[in-house]
Amino acid sequence: MKRIPHSVYSTLFGVVHLALGVNASLALVCLPLLVLLVTTDPSLSWPLLAVAAVPCGMGAAAAFATFRAHASGETAVLRTFFRELGATWRRALALSALVVGVGVVALVDVVVLVPTGAGAVAAPLLVVVALLALAAGMVGLVALAEAPDARLRDVLRVCVVLAVRRWPLTIASFAVLAVQAAVVVAAPALGIGLTAAACLYVVWAGARYTLQPALRPVAA
């Protein structure tokens, strides 16, 4: 029987260590959201949930930066995560707040306008606005992790264009995030503690490819 090379065990251990470390760190950053999901009815407490979701953008940006460092050979997970959190939290928090704010306003307006005559025209436009905001925020958090010195205004402008241009990857990331959101709402501990890192890794890989035209000059 052929022996499994030691490098395979080392790689497997590194992946498990990365996933567990990122999940634990995310659970700490997203603790307010977890507490609300466990203790309240999401259908009634959604305004508080929206506010509590804003800091999760910081955790996502730090997770993306941790994935980048791990791909470059960094083995420390927790130390890397919180180092990157300290480096990106201001802009990540601002971007997350902007995306959540635009999304909440757009979706509330949809609910209000649907029963009216203007709803048939305005509702689809508002849904598109909410999806564009989510797409730009998703790719933008990866951009902040990949290019920490980039200006937030430039990040938003570039990410909107690239997320639309490479829409198949954006739709795939939406699908992954939708599944993850459903898991988090149904079982918060399972969603953040076990599946979050895998979900964010898929999003990071897709968004990193989406950002290649913008990141290439930076790398050069």
PyMOL commands that set and color helices and strands:
alter all, ss='L'
color gray80, all
select helices_A, chain A and resi 6-29+31-39+46-53+56-71+78-113+119-146+152-165+167-186+188-210+212-219
alter helices_A, ss='H'
color red, helices_A
deselect
rebuild
show_as cartoon
